[in-house]
Structure formats: structure tokens, C-alpha cells
């Protein structure tokens, strides 16, 4: 159950590190939360429209929802490859399925690269 607290943190930690202090932890995690919802939706895990709902809710309270301009996908992928949730060549990502429901899934390198590039 402890893992579910990492929702949004996989990409969020990478964004936070590359932002060099320009983003607060919660702001970076908000970006990661939207990205995780988009991955879950594109892979058919999340209910359709969930990512847009998450993004709209975060924007309403003034949080960023997109990776800042100028951050390179390769740099983000490099940071994710060193994520503490990585084991056996995969990242164990917390993905939202529906409001109040998440799944922890192993996500391989090709999926991570596709996800970050999008």
C-alpha cells in the first residue's frame, strides 16, 4: 500500500531534478500525475477522460501540468532510469485507473521512452 503514495513521482522527481530549484516538489509531482494519467489512459488502464479531468483539476488550483519547455526527453529518461522504484530493468509505476483507484505496474524501457517522448 505504501507504493500508492508514489503516484506522480516517477516523472515528477525527474522534472524536479532537472528544474534546478525552479519548481517546488508538489508542482513537479502535479506534472507527473498528469503524465501518469495519460500513460494509463493510452495503455487502456484508466477510464477514458481521466487524464483531462486530472489536468483540469490541477490547473484550477494553479499547479503546472506540463513538462517545462526546454526539458529534453533524453534527460528525463536518464533520470527515470535511476529512479528508486526501478528494479529488474523496469520502473514500478503507480498509474491511476479511476478516481480513488490506482495500480502499480512494471513499465519497461520502451514504454518509458514512448511515454516521455509524448
N, CA, C and O atoms as CSV, one atom per row, in Angstrom:
chain,resi,resn,atom,element,x,y,z
A,1,UNK,N,N,0.827,-1.217,0.000
A,1,UNK,CA,C,0.000,0.000,0.000
A,1,UNK,C,C,0.854,1.256,0.000
A,1,UNK,O,O,0.423,2.293,-0.504
A,2,UNK,N,N,2.052,1.181,0.554
A,2,UNK,CA,C,2.933,2.354,0.603
A,2,UNK,C,C,3.250,2.889,-0.789
A,2,UNK,O,O,3.410,4.095,-0.976
A,3,UNK,N,N,3.340,1.989,-1.759
A,3,UNK,CA,C,3.696,2.398,-3.127
A,3,UNK,C,C,2.711,3.386,-3.734
A,3,UNK,O,O,3.111,4.219,-4.547
A,4,UNK,N,N,1.449,3.320,-3.365
A,4,UNK,CA,C,0.467,4.198,-3.998
A,4,UNK,C,C,0.762,5.673,-3.715
A,4,UNK,O,O,0.305,6.552,-4.446
A,5,UNK,N,N,1.517,5.936,-2.666
A,5,UNK,CA,C,1.891,7.320,-2.364
A,5,UNK,C,C,2.856,7.893,-3.392
A,5,UNK,O,O,3.095,9.100,-3.412
A,6,UNK,N,N,3.412,7.038,-4.248
A,6,UNK,CA,C,4.337,7.492,-5.282
A,6,UNK,C,C,3.630,7.945,-6.558
A,6,UNK,O,O,4.296,8.236,-7.552
A,7,UNK,N,N,2.316,8.011,-6.555
A,7,UNK,CA,C,1.576,8.471,-7.725
A,7,UNK,C,C,2.102,9.843,-8.159
A,7,UNK,O,O,2.123,10.791,-7.374
A,8,UNK,N,N,2.522,9.928,-9.410
A,8,UNK,CA,C,3.030,11.187,-9.957
A,8,UNK,C,C,4.505,11.434,-9.717
A,8,UNK,O,O,5.071,12.383,-10.260
A,9,UNK,N,N,5.137,10.590,-8.908
A,9,UNK,CA,C,6.521,10.851,-8.521
A,9,UNK,C,C,7.573,10.369,-9.513
A,9,UNK,O,O,8.687,10.892,-9.510
A,10,UNK,N,N,7.260,9.392,-10.360
A,10,UNK,CA,C,8.278,8.876,-11.266
A,10,UNK,C,C,8.775,9.983,-12.191
A,10,UNK,O,O,9.970,10.276,-12.221
A,11,UNK,N,N,7.879,10.590,-12.933
A,11,UNK,CA,C,8.282,11.712,-13.779
A,11,UNK,C,C,8.495,12.956,-12.936
A,11,UNK,O,O,9.360,13.774,-13.247
A,12,UNK,N,N,7.720,13.110,-11.876
A,12,UNK,CA,C,7.846,14.297,-11.030
A,12,UNK,C,C,9.240,14.492,-10.482
A,12,UNK,O,O,9.756,15.610,-10.503
A,13,UNK,N,N,9.865,13.436,-9.992
A,13,UNK,CA,C,11.233,13.557,-9.469
A,13,UNK,C,C,12.212,13.932,-10.567
A,13,UNK,O,O,13.134,14.714,-10.333
A,14,UNK,N,N,12.025,13.384,-11.761
A,14,UNK,CA,C,12.912,13.723,-12.878
A,14,UNK,C,C,12.758,15.199,-13.250
A,14,UNK,O,O,13.754,15.895,-13.449
A,15,UNK,N,N,11.537,15.671,-13.341
A,15,UNK,CA,C,11.277,17.075,-13.666
A,15,UNK,C,C,11.849,17.982,-12.580
A,15,UNK,O,O,12.487,18.992,-12.877
A,16,UNK,N,N,11.617,17.619,-11.331
A,16,UNK,CA,C,12.108,18.424,-10.209
A,16,UNK,C,C,13.627,18.551,-10.248
A,16,UNK,O,O,14.168,19.641,-10.063
A,17,UNK,N,N,14.305,17.449,-10.487
A,17,UNK,CA,C,15.773,17.472,-10.522
A,17,UNK,C,C,16.282,18.334,-11.666
A,17,UNK,O,O,17.222,19.110,-11.490
A,18,UNK,N,N,15.671,18.206,-12.830
A,18,UNK,CA,C,16.133,18.968,-13.988
A,18,UNK,C,C,15.750,20.437,-13.915
A,18,UNK,O,O,16.367,21.271,-14.577
A,19,UNK,N,N,14.736,20.764,-13.117
A,19,UNK,CA,C,14.303,22.157,-12.977
A,19,UNK,C,C,15.278,22.974,-12.147
A,19,UNK,O,O,15.229,24.204,-12.164
A,20,UNK,N,N,16.155,22.310,-11.430
A,20,UNK,CA,C,17.182,23.029,-10.679
A,20,UNK,C,C,16.648,24.032,-9.679
A,20,UNK,O,O,17.204,25.122,-9.543
A,21,UNK,N,N,15.586,23.689,-8.980
A,21,UNK,CA,C,15.044,24.581,-7.958
A,21,UNK,C,C,13.972,25.536,-8.459
A,21,UNK,O,O,13.425,26.312,-7.675
A,22,UNK,N,N,13.665,25.496,-9.743
A,22,UNK,CA,C,12.641,26.387,-10.307
A,22,UNK,C,C,11.223,25.906,-10.053
A,22,UNK,O,O,10.270,26.671,-10.201
A,23,UNK,N,N,11.075,24.639,-9.669
A,23,UNK,CA,C,9.756,24.078,-9.352
A,23,UNK,C,C,9.777,23.504,-7.948
A,23,UNK,O,O,10.774,22.917,-7.527
A,24,UNK,N,N,8.693,23.670,-7.232
A,24,UNK,CA,C,8.532,23.016,-5.942
A,24,UNK,C,C,8.240,21.534,-6.166
A,24,UNK,O,O,7.815,21.130,-7.248
A,25,UNK,N,N,8.472,20.742,-5.139
A,25,UNK,CA,C,8.225,19.305,-5.240
A,25,UNK,C,C,6.786,19.022,-5.677
A,25,UNK,O,O,6.566,18.215,-6.580
A,26,UNK,N,N,5.829,19.659,-5.062
A,26,UNK,CA,C,4.424,19.438,-5.396
A,26,UNK,C,C,4.083,19.843,-6.819
A,26,UNK,O,O,3.237,19.215,-7.455
A,27,UNK,N,N,4.725,20.875,-7.322
A,27,UNK,CA,C,4.496,21.290,-8.704
A,27,UNK,C,C,5.009,20.223,-9.672
A,27,UNK,O,O,4.344,19.896,-10.655
A,28,UNK,N,N,6.186,19.692,-9.390
A,28,UNK,CA,C,6.753,18.643,-10.244
A,28,UNK,C,C,5.897,17.376,-10.178
A,28,UNK,O,O,5.690,16.713,-11.195
A,29,UNK,N,N,5.408,17.042,-9.002
A,29,UNK,CA,C,4.567,15.857,-8.859
A,29,UNK,C,C,3.236,16.057,-9.595
A,29,UNK,O,O,2.696,15.099,-10.148
A,30,UNK,N,N,2.706,17.265,-9.611
A,30,UNK,CA,C,1.476,17.537,-10.364
A,30,UNK,C,C,1.694,17.239,-11.848
A,30,UNK,O,O,0.835,16.644,-12.498
A,31,UNK,N,N,2.828,17.647,-12.373
A,31,UNK,CA,C,3.165,17.354,-13.769
A,31,UNK,C,C,3.242,15.842,-13.972
A,31,UNK,O,O,2.733,15.316,-14.961
A,32,UNK,N,N,3.879,15.152,-13.033
A,32,UNK,CA,C,3.992,13.704,-13.110
A,32,UNK,C,C,2.655,12.997,-12.991
A,32,UNK,O,O,2.443,11.956,-13.612
A,33,UNK,N,N,1.760,13.551,-12.203
A,33,UNK,CA,C,0.432,12.962,-12.033
A,33,UNK,C,C,-0.342,12.980,-13.348
A,33,UNK,O,O,-0.960,11.985,-13.728
A,34,UNK,N,N,-0.304,14.109,-14.031
A,34,UNK,CA,C,-0.994,14.202,-15.323
A,34,UNK,C,C,-0.352,13.240,-16.321
A,34,UNK,O,O,-1.055,12.562,-17.069
A,35,UNK,N,N,0.968,13.179,-16.333
A,35,UNK,CA,C,1.668,12.287,-17.260
A,35,UNK,C,C,1.335,10.824,-16.972
A,35,UNK,O,O,1.144,10.039,-17.901
A,36,UNK,N,N,1.266,10.454,-15.696
A,36,UNK,CA,C,0.914,9.075,-15.332
A,36,UNK,C,C,-0.513,8.756,-15.780
A,36,UNK,O,O,-0.784,7.651,-16.249
A,37,UNK,N,N,-1.409,9.705,-15.638
A,37,UNK,CA,C,-2.789,9.500,-16.075
A,37,UNK,C,C,-2.855,9.346,-17.590
A,37,UNK,O,O,-3.629,8.533,-18.096
A,38,UNK,N,N,-2.060,10.111,-18.309
A,38,UNK,CA,C,-2.038,9.989,-19.775
A,38,UNK,C,C,-1.497,8.623,-20.198
A,38,UNK,O,O,-2.029,8.003,-21.119
A,39,UNK,N,N,-0.440,8.151,-19.529
A,39,UNK,CA,C,0.102,6.828,-19.842
A,39,UNK,C,C,-0.940,5.752,-19.559
A,39,UNK,O,O,-1.159,4.862,-20.381
A,40,UNK,N,N,-1.580,5.835,-18.399
A,40,UNK,CA,C,-2.588,4.841,-18.029
A,40,UNK,C,C,-3.740,4.840,-19.023
A,40,UNK,O,O,-4.249,3.783,-19.395
A,41,UNK,N,N,-4.140,6.012,-19.446
A,41,UNK,CA,C,-5.248,6.103,-20.401
A,41,UNK,C,C,-4.828,5.560,-21.772
A,41,UNK,O,O,-5.587,4.824,-22.403
A,42,UNK,N,N,-3.634,5.913,-22.232
A,42,UNK,CA,C,-3.194,5.451,-23.550
A,42,UNK,C,C,-2.986,3.942,-23.585
A,42,UNK,O,O,-3.125,3.319,-24.637
A,43,UNK,N,N,-2.653,3.352,-22.436
A,43,UNK,CA,C,-2.472,1.906,-22.359
A,43,UNK,C,C,-3.760,1.161,-22.014
A,43,UNK,O,O,-3.743,-0.057,-21.835
A,44,UNK,N,N,-4.876,1.887,-21.919
A,44,UNK,CA,C,-6.164,1.248,-21.661
A,44,UNK,C,C,-6.377,0.843,-20.219
A,44,UNK,O,O,-7.268,0.047,-19.926
A,45,UNK,N,N,-5.575,1.377,-19.314
A,45,UNK,CA,C,-5.702,1.054,-17.889
A,45,UNK,C,C,-6.709,1.987,-17.225
A,45,UNK,O,O,-7.520,1.558,-16.405
A,46,UNK,N,N,-6.649,3.259,-17.585
A,46,UNK,CA,C,-7.521,4.266,-16.965
A,46,UNK,C,C,-8.789,4.442,-17.774
A,46,UNK,O,O,-8.827,4.189,-18.978
A,47,UNK,N,N,-9.809,4.875,-17.092
A,47,UNK,CA,C,-11.060,5.170,-17.779
A,47,UNK,C,C,-10.841,6.364,-18.716
A,47,UNK,O,O,-10.094,7.282,-18.377
A,48,UNK,N,N,-11.480,6.362,-19.884
A,48,UNK,CA,C,-11.321,7.462,-20.839
A,48,UNK,C,C,-11.684,8.806,-20.212
A,48,UNK,O,O,-12.678,8.926,-19.495
A,49,UNK,N,N,-10.860,9.810,-20.495
A,49,UNK,CA,C,-11.104,11.157,-19.995
A,49,UNK,C,C,-10.487,11.452,-18.644
A,49,UNK,O,O,-10.495,12.601,-18.203
A,50,UNK,N,N,-9.949,10.438,-17.973
A,50,UNK,CA,C,-9.391,10.657,-16.638
A,50,UNK,C,C,-8.246,11.661,-16.671
A,50,UNK,O,O,-8.177,12.538,-15.809
A,51,UNK,N,N,-7.354,11.555,-17.639
A,51,UNK,CA,C,-6.201,12.451,-17.701
A,51,UNK,C,C,-6.634,13.907,-17.854
A,51,UNK,O,O,-6.075,14.794,-17.210
A,52,UNK,N,N,-7.624,14.152,-18.700
A,52,UNK,CA,C,-8.121,15.518,-18.874
A,52,UNK,C,C,-8.757,16.037,-17.591
A,52,UNK,O,O,-8.610,17.212,-17.253
A,53,UNK,N,N,-9.462,15.168,-16.878
A,53,UNK,CA,C,-10.088,15.582,-15.608
A,53,UNK,C,C,-9.027,15.930,-14.564
A,53,UNK,O,O,-9.151,16.928,-13.852
A,54,UNK,N,N,-7.990,15.108,-14.477
A,54,UNK,CA,C,-6.899,15.361,-13.527
A,54,UNK,C,C,-6.216,16.676,-13.882
A,54,UNK,O,O,-5.972,17.513,-13.013
A,55,UNK,N,N,-5.909,16.850,-15.165
A,55,UNK,CA,C,-5.234,18.072,-15.612
A,55,UNK,C,C,-6.070,19.308,-15.298
A,55,UNK,O,O,-5.544,20.298,-14.789
A,56,UNK,N,N,-7.349,19.261,-15.591
A,56,UNK,CA,C,-8.225,20.412,-15.334
A,56,UNK,C,C,-8.298,20.741,-13.849
A,56,UNK,O,O,-8.281,21.913,-13.473
A,57,UNK,N,N,-8.378,19.716,-13.000
A,57,UNK,CA,C,-8.444,19.948,-11.554
A,57,UNK,C,C,-7.165,20.612,-11.048
A,57,UNK,O,O,-7.222,21.541,-10.242
A,58,UNK,N,N,-6.025,20.143,-11.516
A,58,UNK,CA,C,-4.750,20.724,-11.074
A,58,UNK,C,C,-4.583,22.155,-11.588
A,58,UNK,O,O,-4.089,23.024,-10.869
A,59,UNK,N,N,-4.992,22.391,-12.821
A,59,UNK,CA,C,-4.911,23.753,-13.371
A,59,UNK,C,C,-5.809,24.713,-12.596
A,59,UNK,O,O,-5.441,25.869,-12.389
A,60,UNK,N,N,-6.994,24.241,-12.160
A,60,UNK,CA,C,-7.914,25.094,-11.400
A,60,UNK,C,C,-7.287,25.594,-10.110
A,60,UNK,O,O,-7.611,26.687,-9.645
A,61,UNK,N,N,-6.390,24.802,-9.525
A,61,UNK,CA,C,-5.769,25.246,-8.273
A,61,UNK,C,C,-4.374,25.830,-8.511
A,61,UNK,O,O,-3.606,26.036,-7.571
A,62,UNK,N,N,-4.064,26.090,-9.770
A,62,UNK,CA,C,-2.845,26.825,-10.100
A,62,UNK,C,C,-1.567,26.010,-10.205
A,62,UNK,O,O,-0.472,26.572,-10.165
A,63,UNK,N,N,-1.689,24.687,-10.338
A,63,UNK,CA,C,-0.487,23.863,-10.458
A,63,UNK,C,C,-0.134,23.631,-11.926
A,63,UNK,O,O,-1.020,23.571,-12.778
A,64,UNK,N,N,1.146,23.504,-12.217
A,64,UNK,CA,C,1.545,23.220,-13.600
A,64,UNK,C,C,1.184,21.778,-13.954
A,64,UNK,O,O,1.123,20.911,-13.083
A,65,UNK,N,N,0.949,21.538,-15.232
A,65,UNK,CA,C,0.542,20.207,-15.665
A,65,UNK,C,C,1.366,19.692,-16.845
A,65,UNK,O,O,1.135,18.578,-17.316
A,66,UNK,N,N,2.304,20.473,-17.318
A,66,UNK,CA,C,3.123,20.084,-18.475
A,66,UNK,C,C,4.604,20.220,-18.139
A,66,UNK,O,O,5.007,21.085,-17.360
A,67,UNK,N,N,5.388,19.360,-18.734
A,67,UNK,CA,C,6.842,19.446,-18.579
A,67,UNK,C,C,7.276,20.811,-19.111
A,67,UNK,O,O,6.869,21.200,-20.205
A,68,UNK,N,N,8.091,21.536,-18.360
A,68,UNK,CA,C,8.534,22.862,-18.806
A,68,UNK,C,C,9.267,22.809,-20.148
A,68,UNK,O,O,9.989,21.858,-20.445
A,69,UNK,N,N,9.064,23.833,-20.931
A,69,UNK,CA,C,9.748,23.946,-22.222
A,69,UNK,C,C,11.253,23.887,-21.996
A,69,UNK,O,O,11.773,24.415,-21.013
A,70,UNK,N,N,11.918,23.253,-22.898
A,70,UNK,CA,C,13.369,23.165,-22.822
A,70,UNK,C,C,13.892,21.915,-22.156
A,70,UNK,O,O,15.077,21.603,-22.277
A,71,UNK,N,N,13.034,21.188,-21.455
A,71,UNK,CA,C,13.480,19.926,-20.864
A,71,UNK,C,C,13.480,18.867,-21.957
A,71,UNK,O,O,12.480,18.661,-22.643
A,72,UNK,N,N,14.607,18.208,-22.104
A,72,UNK,CA,C,14.764,17.206,-23.153
A,72,UNK,C,C,14.291,15.838,-22.670
A,72,UNK,O,O,14.541,15.443,-21.531
A,73,UNK,N,N,13.601,15.124,-23.561
A,73,UNK,CA,C,13.111,13.787,-23.231
A,73,UNK,C,C,14.253,12.876,-22.798
A,73,UNK,O,O,14.096,12.095,-21.859
A,74,UNK,N,N,15.391,12.964,-23.462
A,74,UNK,CA,C,16.538,12.105,-23.119
A,74,UNK,C,C,17.013,12.342,-21.690
A,74,UNK,O,O,17.387,11.399,-20.992
A,75,UNK,N,N,16.998,13.602,-21.254
A,75,UNK,CA,C,17.412,13.915,-19.882
A,75,UNK,C,C,16.413,13.368,-18.873
A,75,UNK,O,O,16.804,12.849,-17.828
A,76,UNK,N,N,15.121,13.483,-19.184
A,76,UNK,CA,C,14.092,12.951,-18.298
A,76,UNK,C,C,14.202,11.434,-18.208
A,76,UNK,O,O,14.117,10.866,-17.120
A,77,UNK,N,N,14.391,10.779,-19.349
A,77,UNK,CA,C,14.531,9.314,-19.372
A,77,UNK,C,C,15.745,8.885,-18.556
A,77,UNK,O,O,15.686,7.900,-17.821
A,78,UNK,N,N,16.841,9.620,-18.684
A,78,UNK,CA,C,18.041,9.317,-17.894
A,78,UNK,C,C,17.774,9.374,-16.409
A,78,UNK,O,O,18.250,8.520,-15.661
A,79,UNK,N,N,17.020,10.368,-15.970
A,79,UNK,CA,C,16.669,10.481,-14.550
A,79,UNK,C,C,15.762,9.332,-14.116
A,79,UNK,O,O,15.932,8.777,-13.031
A,80,UNK,N,N,14.799,8.976,-14.967
A,80,UNK,CA,C,13.871,7.891,-14.633
A,80,UNK,C,C,14.620,6.561,-14.534
A,80,UNK,O,O,14.267,5.708,-13.719
A,81,UNK,N,N,15.646,6.384,-15.358
A,81,UNK,CA,C,16.431,5.147,-15.308
A,81,UNK,C,C,17.126,4.969,-13.961
A,81,UNK,O,O,17.523,3.857,-13.612
A,82,UNK,N,N,17.276,6.039,-13.213
A,82,UNK,CA,C,17.914,5.972,-11.895
A,82,UNK,C,C,16.902,6.099,-10.758
A,82,UNK,O,O,17.276,6.322,-9.606
A,83,UNK,N,N,15.621,5.957,-11.090
A,83,UNK,CA,C,14.555,6.077,-10.102
A,83,UNK,C,C,14.659,4.952,-9.070
A,83,UNK,O,O,14.986,3.817,-9.415
A,84,UNK,N,N,14.382,5.268,-7.815
A,84,UNK,CA,C,14.473,4.267,-6.743
A,84,UNK,C,C,13.431,3.160,-6.885
A,84,UNK,O,O,13.568,2.100,-6.274
A,85,UNK,N,N,12.389,3.395,-7.687
A,85,UNK,CA,C,11.349,2.379,-7.885
A,85,UNK,C,C,11.703,1.451,-9.049
A,85,UNK,O,O,10.896,0.603,-9.431
A,86,UNK,N,N,12.888,1.602,-9.607
A,86,UNK,CA,C,13.324,0.775,-10.731
A,86,UNK,C,C,13.958,-0.506,-10.197
A,86,UNK,O,O,14.781,-0.471,-9.282
A,87,UNK,N,N,13.568,-1.630,-10.777
A,87,UNK,CA,C,14.134,-2.925,-10.394
A,87,UNK,C,C,13.997,-3.880,-11.566
A,87,UNK,O,O,12.948,-3.940,-12.209
A,88,UNK,N,N,15.042,-4.615,-11.839
A,88,UNK,CA,C,14.986,-5.606,-12.902
A,88,UNK,C,C,14.739,-5.020,-14.275
A,88,UNK,O,O,14.106,-5.662,-15.114
A,89,UNK,N,N,15.226,-3.810,-14.525
A,89,UNK,CA,C,15.064,-3.206,-15.837
A,89,UNK,C,C,13.720,-2.548,-16.084
A,89,UNK,O,O,13.450,-2.095,-17.197
A,90,UNK,N,N,12.876,-2.486,-15.070
A,90,UNK,CA,C,11.579,-1.827,-15.216
A,90,UNK,C,C,11.366,-0.840,-14.073
A,90,UNK,O,O,11.961,-0.962,-13.003
A,91,UNK,N,N,10.510,0.130,-14.326
A,91,UNK,CA,C,10.097,1.074,-13.294
A,91,UNK,C,C,8.724,0.620,-12.821
A,91,UNK,O,O,7.841,0.351,-13.635
A,92,UNK,N,N,8.545,0.535,-11.523
A,92,UNK,CA,C,7.241,0.159,-10.973
A,92,UNK,C,C,6.448,1.454,-10.780
A,92,UNK,O,O,6.642,2.191,-9.814
A,93,UNK,N,N,5.553,1.699,-11.731
A,93,UNK,CA,C,4.809,2.955,-11.751
A,93,UNK,C,C,3.448,2.803,-11.109
A,93,UNK,O,O,2.782,1.775,-11.236
A,94,UNK,N,N,3.060,3.846,-10.421
A,94,UNK,CA,C,1.702,3.930,-9.888
A,94,UNK,C,C,0.880,4.648,-10.948
A,94,UNK,O,O,1.160,5.794,-11.300
A,95,UNK,N,N,-0.141,3.957,-11.452
A,95,UNK,CA,C,-0.976,4.512,-12.510
A,95,UNK,C,C,-2.417,4.634,-12.034
A,95,UNK,O,O,-2.975,3.688,-11.477
A,96,UNK,N,N,-3.023,5.807,-12.254
A,96,UNK,CA,C,-4.420,5.965,-11.862
A,96,UNK,C,C,-5.337,5.215,-12.818
A,96,UNK,O,O,-5.121,5.210,-14.029
A,97,UNK,N,N,-6.347,4.590,-12.268
A,97,UNK,CA,C,-7.325,3.837,-13.052
A,97,UNK,C,C,-8.640,4.610,-13.113
A,97,UNK,O,O,-9.264,4.727,-14.168
A,98,UNK,N,N,-9.039,5.123,-11.979
A,98,UNK,CA,C,-10.266,5.901,-11.811
A,98,UNK,C,C,-10.067,6.717,-10.538
A,98,UNK,O,O,-9.141,6.435,-9.777
A,99,UNK,N,N,-10.904,7.715,-10.284
A,99,UNK,CA,C,-10.747,8.458,-9.029
A,99,UNK,C,C,-10.728,7.521,-7.825
A,99,UNK,O,O,-11.662,6.747,-7.620
A,100,UNK,N,N,-9.669,7.593,-7.039
A,100,UNK,CA,C,-9.532,6.774,-5.844
A,100,UNK,C,C,-9.009,5.378,-6.081
A,100,UNK,O,O,-8.922,4.586,-5.143
A,101,UNK,N,N,-8.656,5.055,-7.324
A,101,UNK,CA,C,-8.177,3.712,-7.649
A,101,UNK,C,C,-6.897,3.794,-8.475
A,101,UNK,O,O,-6.841,4.493,-9.486
A,102,UNK,N,N,-5.873,3.072,-8.030
A,102,UNK,CA,C,-4.597,3.033,-8.742
A,102,UNK,C,C,-4.120,1.594,-8.874
A,102,UNK,O,O,-4.594,0.696,-8.178
A,103,UNK,N,N,-3.176,1.397,-9.778
A,103,UNK,CA,C,-2.496,0.115,-9.922
A,103,UNK,C,C,-1.001,0.386,-9.991
A,103,UNK,O,O,-0.567,1.389,-10.558
A,104,UNK,N,N,-0.217,-0.516,-9.407
A,104,UNK,CA,C,1.234,-0.455,-9.547
A,104,UNK,C,C,1.586,-1.468,-10.626
A,104,UNK,O,O,1.270,-2.653,-10.522
A,105,UNK,N,N,2.254,-0.965,-11.672
A,105,UNK,CA,C,2.594,-1.830,-12.806
A,105,UNK,C,C,4.051,-1.653,-13.184
A,105,UNK,O,O,4.589,-0.547,-13.124
A,106,UNK,N,N,4.688,-2.750,-13.574
A,106,UNK,CA,C,6.046,-2.629,-14.102
A,106,UNK,C,C,5.984,-2.068,-15.523
A,106,UNK,O,O,5.212,-2.541,-16.358
A,107,UNK,N,N,6.798,-1.066,-15.777
A,107,UNK,CA,C,6.821,-0.424,-17.090
A,107,UNK,C,C,8.245,-0.509,-17.622
A,107,UNK,O,O,9.180,-0.016,-16.991
A,108,UNK,N,N,8.407,-1.134,-18.783
A,108,UNK,CA,C,9.720,-1.331,-19.380
A,108,UNK,C,C,10.250,-0.092,-20.073
A,108,UNK,O,O,9.545,0.903,-20.237
A,109,UNK,N,N,11.505,-0.176,-20.476
A,109,UNK,CA,C,12.213,0.953,-21.076
A,109,UNK,C,C,11.560,1.536,-22.308
A,109,UNK,O,O,11.486,2.758,-22.438
A,110,UNK,N,N,11.074,0.688,-23.233
A,110,UNK,CA,C,10.455,1.194,-24.455
A,110,UNK,C,C,9.189,1.985,-24.140
A,110,UNK,O,O,8.919,3.011,-24.766
A,111,UNK,N,N,8.421,1.509,-23.175
A,111,UNK,CA,C,7.203,2.229,-22.788
A,111,UNK,C,C,7.559,3.547,-22.123
A,111,UNK,O,O,6.911,4.561,-22.383
A,112,UNK,N,N,8.573,3.553,-21.272
A,112,UNK,CA,C,9.007,4.790,-20.623
A,112,UNK,C,C,9.446,5.807,-21.684
A,112,UNK,O,O,9.083,6.981,-21.613
A,113,UNK,N,N,10.217,5.354,-22.653
A,113,UNK,CA,C,10.685,6.261,-23.712
A,113,UNK,C,C,9.520,6.817,-24.516
A,113,UNK,O,O,9.492,8.012,-24.810
A,114,UNK,N,N,8.555,5.973,-24.877
A,114,UNK,CA,C,7.375,6.433,-25.624
A,114,UNK,C,C,6.573,7.435,-24.796
A,114,UNK,O,O,6.109,8.457,-25.301
A,115,UNK,N,N,6.427,7.116,-23.520
A,115,UNK,CA,C,5.648,7.965,-22.611
A,115,UNK,C,C,6.288,9.336,-22.464
A,115,UNK,O,O,5.609,10.354,-22.591
A,116,UNK,N,N,7.570,9.370,-22.201
A,116,UNK,CA,C,8.251,10.656,-22.005
A,116,UNK,C,C,8.281,11.456,-23.300
A,116,UNK,O,O,8.114,12.675,-23.277
A,117,UNK,N,N,8.488,10.791,-24.418
A,117,UNK,CA,C,8.520,11.490,-25.701
A,117,UNK,C,C,7.183,12.148,-26.032
A,117,UNK,O,O,7.138,13.182,-26.698
A,118,UNK,N,N,6.100,11.539,-25.561
A,118,UNK,CA,C,4.777,12.107,-25.871
A,118,UNK,C,C,4.450,13.241,-24.922
A,118,UNK,O,O,3.381,13.843,-25.025
